[in-house]
Amino acid sequence: MTKNDNNHIYNEVGSCEAELYAKNHPLVRPKINWLLIGIYVFSLETIIICLSFLLYTNLVVTVFLGNMIAFFLHVKYIAKLVVKIHQRYAPTHVRRRCKCKPSCSEYALLVLKKYNVLSALVKINRRVRFTCRGDFKIDTP
């Protein structure tokens, strides 16, 4: 067997394993604590409004800037929350479309944990738009 033959066999085995995984793995449906999220957002908004009154500044400008700063400071948490909401509420037929191991939502959580936010979002975009099309494959972060 030549080296190319070994690579071809490896790709077929990996493809078979990925296909079995994509069709049969148990779907994770994480619980989402909406009360905790609501309390967090409400307290963040309250702090921003109180600071605007303490600093005697324009309320609308301060709230807008405060929300933008809060968004950029918490974008990784927000991205993880969006993925978990997708895992929780997306129908099974939508979740089973992924042809990779690990699934796209699992990959997104792994990448968000491993890389910084900008690199993670680029990798997630690449995975969802390009890698997860066509044949079954194994694509770890």
C-alpha positions as CSV (number, residue, x, y, z in Angstrom):
1,M,0.0,0.0,0.0
2,T,1.2,3.5,-0.8
3,K,1.0,6.5,1.4
4,N,-1.9,7.8,-0.6
5,D,-3.8,4.5,-0.1
6,N,-3.3,4.8,3.6
7,N,-4.7,8.4,3.6
8,H,-7.6,7.2,1.5
9,I,-8.4,4.4,4.0
10,Y,-8.0,6.8,7.0
11,N,-10.4,9.3,5.4
12,E,-13.0,6.5,4.8
13,V,-12.7,5.3,8.4
14,G,-12.9,8.9,9.8
15,S,-15.8,9.6,7.5
16,C,-17.7,6.5,8.6
17,E,-17.1,7.3,12.3
18,A,-18.2,10.9,11.8
19,E,-21.3,9.7,9.9
20,L,-22.3,7.3,12.8
21,Y,-21.6,10.1,15.3
22,A,-23.7,12.7,13.4
23,K,-26.7,10.4,13.0
24,N,-26.7,8.7,16.4
25,H,-25.1,10.8,19.1
26,P,-27.4,12.0,21.9
27,L,-28.4,15.6,21.5
28,V,-27.6,17.8,24.5
29,R,-30.5,20.0,25.7
30,P,-28.9,22.2,28.4
31,K,-31.1,24.0,30.9
32,I,-31.1,27.7,30.7
33,N,-31.8,29.8,33.9
34,W,-33.8,32.7,32.4
35,L,-34.4,34.1,35.9
36,L,-30.6,34.5,36.5
37,I,-30.1,36.0,33.1
38,G,-32.9,38.5,33.7
39,I,-31.6,39.5,37.1
40,Y,-28.1,39.9,35.6
41,V,-29.3,42.2,32.8
42,F,-31.6,44.2,35.1
43,S,-28.8,44.7,37.6
44,L,-26.3,45.7,34.9
45,E,-28.8,48.3,33.5
46,T,-29.5,49.6,37.0
47,I,-25.8,50.1,37.6
48,I,-25.4,51.9,34.3
49,I,-28.4,54.3,35.0
50,C,-27.2,55.0,38.6
51,L,-23.7,55.8,37.3
52,S,-25.2,58.2,34.7
53,F,-27.1,60.1,37.5
54,L,-24.0,60.1,39.7
55,L,-21.8,61.6,37.0
56,Y,-24.5,64.1,36.0
57,T,-24.3,63.2,32.3
58,N,-26.9,62.7,29.6
59,L,-28.9,59.6,30.4
60,V,-29.4,58.4,26.9
61,V,-25.7,58.7,25.9
62,T,-24.5,57.1,29.1
63,V,-26.9,54.2,28.9
64,F,-25.9,53.6,25.2
65,L,-22.2,53.7,25.9
66,G,-22.6,51.6,29.1
67,N,-24.5,49.0,27.1
68,M,-21.9,48.9,24.4
69,I,-19.1,48.5,26.9
70,A,-21.0,45.8,28.8
71,F,-21.7,44.0,25.5
72,F,-18.0,44.0,24.5
73,L,-16.9,42.9,28.0
74,H,-19.4,40.0,27.9
75,V,-19.4,38.9,24.3
76,K,-17.9,35.5,25.0
77,Y,-20.6,34.8,27.6
78,I,-23.3,36.1,25.2
79,A,-21.9,33.8,22.4
80,K,-22.0,30.8,24.7
81,L,-25.6,31.6,25.7
82,V,-26.7,31.8,22.1
83,V,-25.2,28.4,21.4
84,K,-26.9,26.9,24.5
85,I,-30.2,28.4,23.4
86,H,-29.7,26.8,20.0
87,Q,-28.9,23.5,21.6
88,R,-32.0,23.8,23.9
89,Y,-34.6,24.9,21.4
90,A,-33.5,24.0,17.9
91,P,-35.6,21.1,16.5
92,T,-33.9,17.7,16.1
93,H,-33.9,17.7,12.3
94,V,-32.0,21.0,12.4
95,R,-29.5,19.8,14.9
96,R,-28.9,16.6,12.9
97,R,-27.9,18.5,9.8
98,C,-24.3,18.8,11.0
99,K,-22.0,16.3,9.3
100,C,-19.0,16.7,11.6
101,K,-17.7,15.2,14.8
102,P,-18.1,17.1,17.2
103,S,-21.3,18.7,16.1
104,C,-21.2,22.4,15.2
105,S,-22.7,23.6,18.5
106,E,-20.3,21.4,20.5
107,Y,-17.5,22.7,18.4
108,A,-18.6,26.3,19.1
109,L,-18.5,25.8,22.8
110,L,-15.1,24.1,22.6
111,V,-13.7,26.9,20.5
112,L,-15.1,29.7,22.7
113,K,-13.5,28.0,25.7
114,K,-10.1,27.5,24.0
115,Y,-9.5,30.7,22.0
116,N,-10.1,34.4,22.4
117,V,-13.5,35.8,21.2
118,L,-12.4,37.1,17.8
119,S,-10.5,33.9,16.8
120,A,-13.4,31.8,18.1
121,L,-16.0,33.6,16.1
122,V,-13.9,33.3,12.9
123,K,-13.4,29.6,13.5
124,I,-17.1,29.1,14.2
125,N,-18.1,31.0,11.1
126,R,-15.6,28.9,9.0
127,R,-17.0,25.7,10.5
128,V,-20.6,26.4,10.0
129,R,-20.4,28.0,6.5
130,F,-17.7,25.8,4.8
131,T,-16.5,22.7,6.8
132,C,-19.9,21.3,7.7
133,R,-21.0,20.9,4.1
134,G,-20.6,17.8,1.9
135,D,-19.1,14.6,3.3
136,F,-19.0,13.5,6.9
137,K,-15.7,14.4,8.6
138,I,-14.0,14.7,12.0
139,D,-12.9,18.3,12.7
140,T,-11.7,19.1,16.2
141,P,-10.7,22.5,17.4
